Amino acid sequence: MKVIHVIPMEVYERHKTNFQHHAHHLATGAVVSIGNINQHFQAALESEPGVLPLPFILSTESVGPEIAKHLAEHGVLESHKAFEAAAMVAKAHAGFAFSQF
């Protein structure tokens, strides 16, 4: 299953070769990324400052205020679930569409 992260640009540049993914640049200067990643590379990525993993795509947990702030340009609110946020970003980048899962 694919994972979604909001990643500061400088962290993204260091890790982007470690996984197969699609990325969309955000107005906040961060990148939202969706893709497959080895568990060791994922742990290294998530240990970096500023990296925000979205809840598992099928989770009923909401994305929360920090992720919503980064994805606000796509209409994402803190109460949205990860699958809802992905669907909203998919309007700007087809790699986030459910058909890609």
MDTraj code that builds the backbone (N, CA, C; nanometers):
import mdtraj as md
import numpy as np

residues = "MET LYS VAL ILE HIS VAL ILE PRO MET GLU VAL TYR GLU ARG HIS LYS THR ASN PHE GLN HIS HIS ALA HIS HIS LEU ALA THR GLY ALA VAL VAL SER ILE GLY ASN ILE ASN GLN HIS PHE GLN ALA ALA LEU GLU SER GLU PRO GLY VAL LEU PRO LEU PRO PHE ILE LEU SER THR GLU SER VAL GLY PRO GLU ILE ALA LYS HIS LEU ALA GLU HIS GLY VAL LEU GLU SER HIS LYS ALA PHE GLU ALA ALA ALA MET VAL ALA LYS ALA HIS ALA GLY PHE ALA PHE SER GLN PHE".split()
xyz = np.array([
    [0.0847, -0.1173, 0.0000],
    [0.0000, 0.0000, 0.0000],
    [0.0892, 0.1234, 0.0000],
    [0.0432, 0.2256, -0.0647],
    [0.1206, 0.3489, -0.0740],
    [0.1051, 0.4317, 0.0530],
    [0.2085, 0.5093, 0.0802],
    [0.2065, 0.5994, 0.1945],
    [0.2156, 0.7431, 0.1428],
    [0.1615, 0.8347, 0.2219],
    [0.1596, 0.9756, 0.1839],
    [0.2306, 1.0555, 0.2931],
    [0.3151, 1.1484, 0.2498],
    [0.3864, 1.2355, 0.3425],
    [0.3846, 1.3794, 0.2915],
    [0.3869, 1.4732, 0.3840],
    [0.4191, 1.6118, 0.3535],
    [0.5640, 1.6266, 0.3987],
    [0.6495, 1.6721, 0.3062],
    [0.7937, 1.6719, 0.3312],
    [0.8516, 1.8106, 0.2990],
    [0.9297, 1.8671, 0.3916],
    [0.9988, 1.9918, 0.3580],
    [1.0901, 1.9693, 0.2358],
    [1.1030, 2.0689, 0.1522],
    [1.1766, 2.0547, 0.0269],
    [1.3195, 2.0035, 0.0457],
    [1.3916, 2.0567, 0.1430],
    [1.5300, 2.0144, 0.1608],
    [1.5398, 1.8675, 0.2038],
    [1.4429, 1.8203, 0.2807],
    [1.4399, 1.6792, 0.3214],
    [1.4014, 1.5931, 0.2012],
    [1.3050, 1.6399, 0.1248],
    [1.2641, 1.5677, 0.0035],
    [1.3816, 1.5466, -0.0901],
    [1.4613, 1.6493, -0.1106],
    [1.5763, 1.6392, -0.2010],
    [1.6742, 1.5313, -0.1555],
    [1.6904, 1.5145, -0.0252],
    [1.7823, 1.4134, 0.0275],
    [1.7274, 1.2717, 0.0141],
    [1.5963, 1.2554, 0.0155],
    [1.5358, 1.1222, 0.0219],
    [1.4660, 1.0772, -0.1067],
    [1.4505, 1.1626, -0.2035],
    [1.3649, 1.1329, -0.3184],
    [1.4092, 1.0109, -0.4000],
    [1.5323, 0.9724, -0.3936],
    [1.5771, 0.8545, -0.4696],
    [1.5548, 0.7241, -0.3936],
    [1.5051, 0.7319, -0.2718],
    [1.4873, 0.6126, -0.1883],
    [1.3522, 0.5442, -0.2034],
    [1.2638, 0.6006, -0.2865],
    [1.1332, 0.5365, -0.3034],
    [1.0730, 0.5718, -0.4379],
    [0.9772, 0.4886, -0.4805],
    [0.9031, 0.5136, -0.6038],
    [0.7801, 0.5940, -0.5652],
    [0.7650, 0.7113, -0.6260],
    [0.6585, 0.7992, -0.5786],
    [0.6199, 0.9029, -0.6830],
    [0.5123, 0.9705, -0.6509],
    [0.4703, 1.0912, -0.7210],
    [0.4806, 1.2032, -0.6181],
    [0.5182, 1.3206, -0.6626],
    [0.5296, 1.4343, -0.5719],
    [0.4618, 1.5556, -0.6328],
    [0.4051, 1.6363, -0.5463],
    [0.3377, 1.7589, -0.5877],
    [0.3886, 1.8713, -0.4976],
    [0.4419, 1.9762, -0.5590],
    [0.4937, 2.0897, -0.4838],
    [0.3787, 2.1738, -0.4300],
    [0.3937, 2.2174, -0.3061],
    [0.2887, 2.2921, -0.2374],
    [0.3279, 2.4384, -0.2199],
    [0.2294, 2.5223, -0.2039],
    [0.2529, 2.6666, -0.1864],
    [0.3326, 2.6958, -0.0597],
    [0.3305, 2.6064, 0.0370],
    [0.4035, 2.6269, 0.1625],
    [0.5535, 2.6017, 0.1466],
    [0.5960, 2.5557, 0.0282],
    [0.7362, 2.5234, 0.0057],
    [0.7688, 2.3783, 0.0329],
    [0.6708, 2.3026, 0.0761],
    [0.6882, 2.1600, 0.1013],
    [0.6421, 2.0812, -0.0216],
    [0.6548, 1.9509, -0.0124],
    [0.6113, 1.8593, -0.1172],
    [0.5178, 1.7584, -0.0524],
    [0.4095, 1.7235, -0.1207],
    [0.3286, 1.6104, -0.0765],
    [0.3654, 1.4956, -0.1688],
    [0.3963, 1.3809, -0.1089],
    [0.4456, 1.2666, -0.1840],
    [0.3592, 1.1448, -0.1553],
    [0.3366, 1.0645, -0.2582],
    [0.2647, 0.9382, -0.2423],
    [0.3447, 0.8308, -0.3141],
    [0.3646, 0.7190, -0.2476],
    [0.4398, 0.6135, -0.3133],
    [0.4710, 0.4961, -0.2236],
    [0.5481, 0.4052, -0.2809],
    [0.5936, 0.2869, -0.2092],
    [0.7344, 0.3127, -0.1578],
    [0.7595, 0.2722, -0.0338],
    [0.8894, 0.2955, 0.0264],
    [0.9254, 0.1788, 0.1180],
    [1.0493, 0.1373, 0.1116],
    [1.1024, 0.0339, 0.2005],
    [1.0882, 0.0821, 0.3448],
    [1.0586, -0.0095, 0.4353],
    [1.0342, 0.0295, 0.5745],
    [1.1544, 0.0991, 0.6392],
    [1.2767, 0.0634, 0.6003],
    [1.3955, 0.1276, 0.6568],
    [1.4097, 0.2707, 0.6059],
    [1.3846, 0.2897, 0.4756],
    [1.3894, 0.4245, 0.4197],
    [1.2751, 0.5093, 0.4752],
    [1.1597, 0.4464, 0.4971],
    [1.0462, 0.5195, 0.5536],
    [1.0791, 0.5673, 0.6951],
    [1.1395, 0.4817, 0.7752],
    [1.1772, 0.5207, 0.9118],
    [1.2776, 0.6356, 0.9090],
    [1.3735, 0.6301, 0.8159],
    [1.4726, 0.7375, 0.8044],
    [1.4059, 0.8678, 0.7619],
    [1.3147, 0.8595, 0.6654],
    [1.2431, 0.9787, 0.6199],
    [1.1623, 1.0396, 0.7336],
    [1.0876, 0.9563, 0.8043],
    [0.9993, 1.0056, 0.9091],
    [1.0741, 1.0550, 1.0324],
    [1.2020, 1.0228, 1.0436],
    [1.2817, 1.0733, 1.1560],
    [1.3338, 1.2151, 1.1298],
    [1.3185, 1.2616, 1.0079],
    [1.3651, 1.3961, 0.9705],
    [1.2686, 1.5018, 1.0245],
    [1.3227, 1.6176, 1.0666],
    [1.2351, 1.7249, 1.1167],
    [1.1419, 1.7782, 1.0085],
    [1.0179, 1.7996, 1.0476],
    [0.9206, 1.8593, 0.9568],
    [0.8453, 1.7622, 0.8684],
    [0.8832, 1.6340, 0.8677],
    [0.8137, 1.5353, 0.7849],
    [0.6839, 1.4964, 0.8550],
    [0.5740, 1.5051, 0.7805],
    [0.4416, 1.4748, 0.8354],
    [0.3789, 1.3583, 0.7598],
    [0.3779, 1.2380, 0.8192],
    [0.3101, 1.1270, 0.7527],
    [0.1584, 1.1409, 0.7687],
    [0.0875, 1.1207, 0.6594],
    [-0.0579, 1.1185, 0.6690],
    [-0.0997, 0.9843, 0.7273],
    [-0.2166, 0.9783, 0.7902],
    [-0.2652, 0.8497, 0.8388],
    [-0.2752, 0.7498, 0.7228],
    [-0.2709, 0.6215, 0.7557],
    [-0.2879, 0.5162, 0.6563],
    [-0.4095, 0.5479, 0.5698],
    [-0.4004, 0.5242, 0.4418],
    [-0.5022, 0.5660, 0.3452],
    [-0.6432, 0.5141, 0.3787],
    [-0.6542, 0.3991, 0.4444],
    [-0.7858, 0.3449, 0.4785],
    [-0.8282, 0.3756, 0.6226],
    [-0.7475, 0.4525, 0.6933],
    [-0.7769, 0.4873, 0.8316],
    [-0.8939, 0.5854, 0.8399],
    [-0.9633, 0.5806, 0.9508],
    [-1.0704, 0.6770, 0.9760],
    [-1.0179, 0.7983, 1.0529],
    [-0.8888, 0.7999, 1.0823],
    [-0.8246, 0.9114, 1.1518],
    [-0.8159, 1.0318, 1.0583],
    [-0.8383, 1.1492, 1.1125],
    [-0.8297, 1.2703, 1.0297],
    [-0.6835, 1.3140, 1.0156],
    [-0.6572, 1.3985, 0.9154],
    [-0.5199, 1.4405, 0.8876],
    [-0.4656, 1.5386, 0.9911],
    [-0.5519, 1.6135, 1.0573],
    [-0.5070, 1.7054, 1.1609],
    [-0.4662, 1.8417, 1.1066],
    [-0.4392, 1.9351, 1.1982],
    [-0.4161, 2.0741, 1.1593],
    [-0.2869, 2.1006, 1.0817],
    [-0.1775, 2.0355, 1.1155],
    [-0.0500, 2.0626, 1.0474],
    [-0.0543, 2.0209, 0.9008],
    [-0.1048, 1.9026, 0.8743],
    [-0.1150, 1.8551, 0.7359],
    [-0.2166, 1.9394, 0.6602],
    [-0.3280, 1.9706, 0.7245],
    [-0.4312, 2.0530, 0.6598],
    [-0.3751, 2.1888, 0.6205],
    [-0.2881, 2.2451, 0.7027],
    [-0.2274, 2.3753, 0.6723],
    [-0.1488, 2.3664, 0.5403],
    [-0.0737, 2.2587, 0.5227],
    [0.0057, 2.2416, 0.4005],
    [-0.0814, 2.2132, 0.2781],
    [-0.1925, 2.1444, 0.2981],
    [-0.2783, 2.1045, 0.1862],
    [-0.4002, 2.1953, 0.1678],
    [-0.4028, 2.3063, 0.2389],
    [-0.5177, 2.3974, 0.2330],
    [-0.5454, 2.4471, 0.0916],
    [-0.4415, 2.4652, 0.0104],
    [-0.4624, 2.5128, -0.1269],
    [-0.5478, 2.4158, -0.2087],
    [-0.5599, 2.2924, -0.1621],
    [-0.6421, 2.1916, -0.2300],
    [-0.7770, 2.1736, -0.1612],
    [-0.8041, 2.2557, -0.0609],
    [-0.9318, 2.2500, 0.0098],
    [-0.9358, 2.1509, 0.1244],
    [-0.8205, 2.0968, 0.1628],
    [-0.8155, 1.9976, 0.2698],
    [-0.8328, 2.0662, 0.4050],
    [-0.9214, 2.0105, 0.4862],
    [-0.9455, 2.0573, 0.6225],
    [-0.8897, 1.9548, 0.7198],
    [-0.8652, 1.9959, 0.8429],
    [-0.8081, 1.9033, 0.9408],
    [-0.8988, 1.7837, 0.9695],
    [-1.0261, 1.7941, 0.9433],
    [-1.1193, 1.6835, 0.9672],
    [-1.1219, 1.5807, 0.8538],
    [-1.0598, 1.6121, 0.7417],
    [-1.0588, 1.5171, 0.6301],
    [-0.9726, 1.3950, 0.6617],
    [-1.0104, 1.2826, 0.6041],
    [-0.9326, 1.1585, 0.6146],
    [-0.8266, 1.1598, 0.5048],
    [-0.7271, 1.0733, 0.5159],
    [-0.6181, 1.0687, 0.4177],
    [-0.6709, 1.0415, 0.2772],
    [-0.7698, 0.9507, 0.2632],
    [-0.8214, 0.9208, 0.1296],
    [-0.8935, 1.0414, 0.0702],
    [-0.9575, 1.1218, 0.1545],
    [-1.0229, 1.2432, 0.1062],
    [-0.9181, 1.3463, 0.0625],
    [-0.8128, 1.3597, 0.1415],
    [-0.7055, 1.4534, 0.1068],
    [-0.6393, 1.4120, -0.0240],
    [-0.6133, 1.2823, -0.0412],
    [-0.5519, 1.2329, -0.1652],
    [-0.6421, 1.2637, -0.2849],
    [-0.7722, 1.2451, -0.2685],
    [-0.8661, 1.2726, -0.3778],
    [-0.8638, 1.4208, -0.4149],
    [-0.8469, 1.5071, -0.3171],
    [-0.8426, 1.6508, -0.3443],
    [-0.7130, 1.6887, -0.4166],
    [-0.6013, 1.6308, -0.3744],
    [-0.4730, 1.6577, -0.4410],
    [-0.4739, 1.5977, -0.5813],
    [-0.5464, 1.4887, -0.6012],
    [-0.5539, 1.4232, -0.7331],
    [-0.6117, 1.5142, -0.8399],
    [-0.6868, 1.6138, -0.8008],
    [-0.7407, 1.7091, -0.8986],
    [-0.6285, 1.7902, -0.9630],
    [-0.5142, 1.8025, -0.8920],
    [-0.3991, 1.8753, -0.9443],
    [-0.2877, 1.7825, -0.9930],
    [-0.2870, 1.6571, -0.9452],
    [-0.1816, 1.5607, -0.9822],
    [-0.2427, 1.4211, -0.9876],
    [-0.2505, 1.3654, -1.1051],
    [-0.3172, 1.2357, -1.1258],
    [-0.2525, 1.1203, -1.0490],
    [-0.1286, 1.1354, -1.0080],
    [-0.0607, 1.0296, -0.9325],
    [-0.1239, 1.0032, -0.7968],
    [-0.2086, 1.0937, -0.7499],
    [-0.2742, 1.0760, -0.6215],
    [-0.4136, 1.0140, -0.6355],
    [-0.4547, 0.9819, -0.7568],
    [-0.5867, 0.9238, -0.7834],
    [-0.5927, 0.7808, -0.7309],
    [-0.7119, 0.7388, -0.6890],
    [-0.7296, 0.6045, -0.6339],
    [-0.6961, 0.4953, -0.7336],
    [-0.7078, 0.5235, -0.8612],
    [-0.6743, 0.4231, -0.9620],
    [-0.5257, 0.3887, -0.9580],
    [-0.4455, 0.4721, -0.8938],
    [-0.3015, 0.4478, -0.8843],
    [-0.2660, 0.3570, -0.7659],
    [-0.3634, 0.3247, -0.6800],
    [-0.3345, 0.2396, -0.5656],
    [-0.3333, 0.0999, -0.6127],
])
top = md.Topology()
chain = top.add_chain()
for i, resn in enumerate(residues, 1):
    res = top.add_residue(resn, chain, resSeq=i)
    for name in ("N", "CA", "C"):
        top.add_atom(name, md.element.get_by_symbol(name[0]), res)
traj = md.Trajectory(xyz[None], top)
